[in-house]
Every structure is written in C-alpha cells, then in structure tokens.
Amino acid sequence: MRDDRFCNSNCLFTRAIGTIGNKWKPIIINVIANRTMRFGQLDAIVPHISRKVLTEQLKELEQDGLLERLAYKELPPRVEYKLSEKGLAFLPILEHIKEWNIKYEVATISKESDYKYAG
C-alpha cells in the first residue's frame, strides 16, 4: 500500500504524507495513543478495517519507526504494539486535526454511529 514516490520525494511535506500514509495509519496511531495494545484489541476497536489491511498497516508503521512491535516468547505467542517516540510525537498533530475538524465540521454524526471507536 505504500507509495514509494511519496516516501522518496524531494518535498518534505510529500515525504511526511508518505510516512503518515492513508486513512488507516492516523486512526491506528490515535487508537494506540499512550497504551500498549494487542492485535485483537486493535481489530475490535479500529472501524471498518480488515485484518489483512490492519496487519499491513501495522508492519508499515513499524518499518517507518512510528510503532514498536513487542513479541513475547510464550505459548500461545503474544504480540503487543505501542507507539515509538516518533509515533508519540505525532499525537499532538492528531489533536490539532481533531480540533480543526470540530471547528469546521459541517455534517453532524448521529449518536448511533456504526463506528467502534469515536476517538
């Protein structure tokens, strides 16, 4: 899903957008925030994402240094995800985006939304 043309651009903003990626990465970063989460928890909370796409996005976030994958040598195997320093530094940017949306949002959302996570 990664577009290397964005990630390798001469433009700083274009490279940043290449790292942030599509709609899923900011949502995943926002959901994890300051906690450690397992794959099943993320799958239950992130709205409308397939397990395949979630797996791909988690791998890319790890490759981009935004996420840390913690694998425990246990039976059954356990894997947890948490934001890296770089990922945590992105949280205030997400807060600004949310504030911007609150200020300028035109459409209203019904109280009985089909989203699992209201963020």
C-alpha positions as CSV (number, residue, x, y, z in Angstrom):
1,M,0.0,0.0,0.0
2,R,3.0,2.3,0.4
3,D,3.7,4.7,-2.4
4,D,7.5,5.0,-2.7
5,R,7.1,8.0,-4.9
6,F,5.8,9.9,-1.9
7,C,8.3,8.5,0.6
8,N,11.3,9.3,-1.7
9,S,10.1,12.7,-2.8
10,N,12.3,15.8,-2.6
11,C,9.5,17.7,-0.9
12,L,9.4,17.4,2.9
13,F,5.6,17.6,3.1
14,T,5.2,14.9,0.5
15,R,7.6,12.6,2.4
16,A,5.7,13.3,5.6
17,I,2.4,12.3,3.9
18,G,4.1,9.2,2.5
19,T,5.0,8.2,6.1
20,I,1.6,9.0,7.6
21,G,0.1,7.1,4.7
22,N,-3.6,6.6,4.1
23,K,-6.6,6.9,6.3
24,W,-5.7,3.9,8.5
25,K,-2.4,4.9,9.9
26,P,-3.5,8.1,11.7
27,I,-6.5,6.2,13.1
28,I,-4.3,3.3,14.3
29,I,-1.9,5.8,15.9
30,N,-4.8,7.6,17.6
31,V,-6.3,4.4,18.9
32,I,-3.0,3.1,20.4
33,A,-2.0,6.6,21.8
34,N,-0.2,6.1,25.1
35,R,-1.0,2.5,25.7
36,T,0.2,-1.0,24.6
37,M,-2.4,-3.0,22.6
38,R,-2.6,-6.5,21.2
39,F,-3.7,-7.2,17.6
40,G,-7.1,-8.4,18.6
41,Q,-7.8,-5.3,20.6
42,L,-6.9,-3.1,17.6
43,D,-9.1,-5.2,15.3
44,A,-12.0,-4.8,17.7
45,I,-11.6,-1.0,18.0
46,V,-10.5,0.3,14.6
47,P,-13.6,0.8,12.5
48,H,-14.2,-0.9,9.1
49,I,-10.7,-2.3,8.6
50,S,-10.0,-5.9,7.5
51,R,-7.5,-8.0,9.4
52,K,-5.3,-8.1,6.3
53,V,-5.1,-4.4,6.0
54,L,-4.6,-3.9,9.7
55,T,-1.7,-6.3,9.5
56,E,-0.2,-4.5,6.5
57,Q,-0.6,-1.1,8.2
58,L,1.0,-2.3,11.5
59,K,4.0,-3.6,9.5
60,E,4.4,-0.3,7.7
61,L,4.1,1.7,10.9
62,E,6.8,-0.4,12.4
63,Q,9.0,0.0,9.3
64,D,8.5,3.8,9.4
65,G,9.6,3.9,13.1
66,L,6.2,5.0,14.4
67,L,5.3,1.8,16.1
68,E,7.1,-0.8,18.2
69,R,6.2,-4.5,18.0
70,L,6.8,-6.4,21.2
71,A,6.9,-10.2,20.7
72,Y,6.9,-12.4,23.8
73,K,8.3,-15.9,23.7
74,E,5.3,-17.5,25.3
75,L,2.8,-20.2,24.4
76,P,0.5,-19.2,22.9
77,P,2.6,-16.4,21.3
78,R,1.7,-12.9,22.4
79,V,2.5,-9.7,20.4
80,E,1.8,-6.2,21.5
81,Y,2.1,-2.8,19.8
82,K,3.0,0.6,21.2
83,L,4.0,3.9,19.7
84,S,7.6,4.7,19.5
85,E,9.0,8.2,20.4
86,K,8.4,9.2,16.8
87,G,4.8,7.9,17.0
88,L,4.1,9.7,20.3
89,A,5.4,12.9,18.7
90,F,2.6,12.6,16.1
91,L,-0.2,12.6,18.8
92,P,-0.3,16.4,19.2
93,I,-0.6,16.8,15.4
94,L,-3.6,14.4,15.5
95,E,-5.1,16.6,18.3
96,H,-4.8,19.7,16.2
97,I,-6.5,17.8,13.3
98,K,-9.4,16.9,15.7
99,E,-9.7,20.5,16.9
100,W,-9.7,21.7,13.3
101,N,-12.5,19.2,12.4
102,I,-14.6,20.3,15.5
103,K,-14.3,23.9,14.4
104,Y,-15.1,23.4,10.7
105,E,-17.2,20.2,10.6
106,V,-20.3,20.7,8.5
107,A,-22.0,17.3,8.7
108,T,-23.3,16.1,12.1
109,I,-22.8,12.5,13.2
110,S,-25.7,10.5,14.6
111,K,-25.4,9.3,18.1
112,E,-25.8,5.7,17.0
113,S,-22.8,5.7,14.7
114,D,-21.6,2.4,13.3
115,Y,-18.0,3.1,14.3
116,K,-16.4,1.0,17.0
117,Y,-14.2,3.9,18.1
118,A,-15.2,7.6,18.4
119,G,-11.7,8.8,19.1
